[in-house]
């Protein structure tokens, strides 16, 4: 697991949570759609089949949306976020504090108690080439 990639993934998830909260969505909806669905189904599925396979098998609306927005997010990450990290312009301590003190964690705890645990197991070999980081 690459720490930088994991940090970008969590940052994107937290940004989505903040945007949805600012738009008036309830914490239960945010947690279910942004956190639980990603962790319980999307991540294992993407690991097993890859992102391209998942996108190709989504609804037409989701497929077109992901293909429209992916290059824009990629550009913003490469031109803004990654260069800010490289230039040491990111206030990591403040971001970590914001993450740890975000009220969504309390909502995740409550939502977690209201649903059974889900264990998705994939028996076939993964189509994703894994990078081992020592």
HUPE-V991821 format. One line per field, one symbol per residue. ss: DSSP state (H for helix, E for strand, C for the rest). Layout:
ss->???
This chain:
ss->CCHHHHHHHHHHHHHHHHHHHHCCCCHHHHHHHHHHHHHHHHHHHHHHHCHHHHHHCCCHHHHHHHHHHHHHHHHHHHHHHHHHHHCCCCCHHHHHHHHHCCCHHHHHHHHHHCCCCCCCCCCCCCCCCCCCCC
